[in-house]
């Protein structure tokens, strides 16, 4: 399946001052597959090494950080293949299982920059926080990988022509029915399937939602098996409790993540480490509140006032026990949680586009779903799950802070209007992948 990160990998390969590349991301988001594919397509040869449970491989890094010795022992004792300058891609997978291999990246950078080396890790953020692992600061390039975006999902499911057509369409043009109906169906399917590559591939191969759910159930069973890694038994149990509470909290009208909803009587200080564990593992996204929207928003965020969302909307749907037929039919009794799914979808898309996001609320009268900090602009985003686009909070925000542009995203067709001096673009949820282009168009940038 085509992934956007492949273009980033190609740019890394061609970079003159290339360093070893460290690719991180949530487990089962497709890192191993895409790196092997990249190696096979862009290099004459690919040497793949997985450190997870491989004590023999790990022992190569115990003696010293002589890169030539390390390469020689890998060639002789492990791979049986020569690792050639520029023509071989060397892959270190699950590198968090071997801290000394992570440290060795510094010496690969300094002493053998001609070796094309990519390291990947799923729980690296957790491992670095728990263990005292010397990180090769300044000696690696970094990429974060995520579950498949909606755009990638549509292309994988044979809808590439719709994406190409929408990309060419004038920004102010209403989406014609030729595109609108298929894209709304793709959006519903994405809410059901999500972006985990194995689930997406199963959907592409079978178009059977029950087969997709079988894969999702397995992923949801596998994730808790990691909760004890780099954690005490007590923290592992707390990790599980926080993880299990996320769909429940998303379903409620909470203004923030409430620890007492995880367990009666639970206090923040008992569970904050578990929230941090899940965030560092890439399983959840933390959306912090900003009360005073000034640039940079990161400097104004309230670190102890946040919401948690799951990294994959399909897993959220399955973990919440929402039947796929409910998504397809749009059952009226599903309206409330449909809004939560839409928010999770939008945040996931913003994260995959590399856009820092927060939410805004006042003490009494208004709450805005997202504030995006992009290209030196604060861009308010209001999310609606259907075609109801009344946006009182957006109007309140405009009156107070006077942004130049805003986004309303829903199932309503493309439109635009002025709210005072604020230009509001109405963009269908299935066109949110054009977010950056709307910003550039608004400002007349190339």
Secondary structure, 3 states (H helix, E strand, C coil): CCCCHHHHHHHHHHCCCCCEEEEEECCCCCHHHHHHHHHHHHCCEEEEEECCCCHHHHHCCCCCCCHHHHHHHHHHHHHCCCCCCCCEEEEEECHHHCHHHHHHHHHHHHHCCCCEEEEEECCHHHHHHHCCCCCCCCCEEEEEECCCCHHHHHHHCCCHHHHHHHHHCCCCCCCCHHHHHHHHHHHHHHHHHCCCHHHHHHHHHHCCHHHHHHHHHHHHHHHHHHCCCCCCHHHHHHHHHHHHHHHHHHHCCCCCCCHHHCCCCCCHHHHHHHHHHHHHCCCEEEEEEECCCCCCHHHHEEEEEEEEEECCHHHHHHHCCCCHHHHHHCCHHHHHHHHHHHHHHHHHHHHHCCCEEEEEECCCCCEEEEEEEECCEEEEEEECCCCCCCCHHHHHHHHHHCCCEEEEEECCCCEEEEECCEEEEEEEHHHHHHHHHHHHHHHCCC
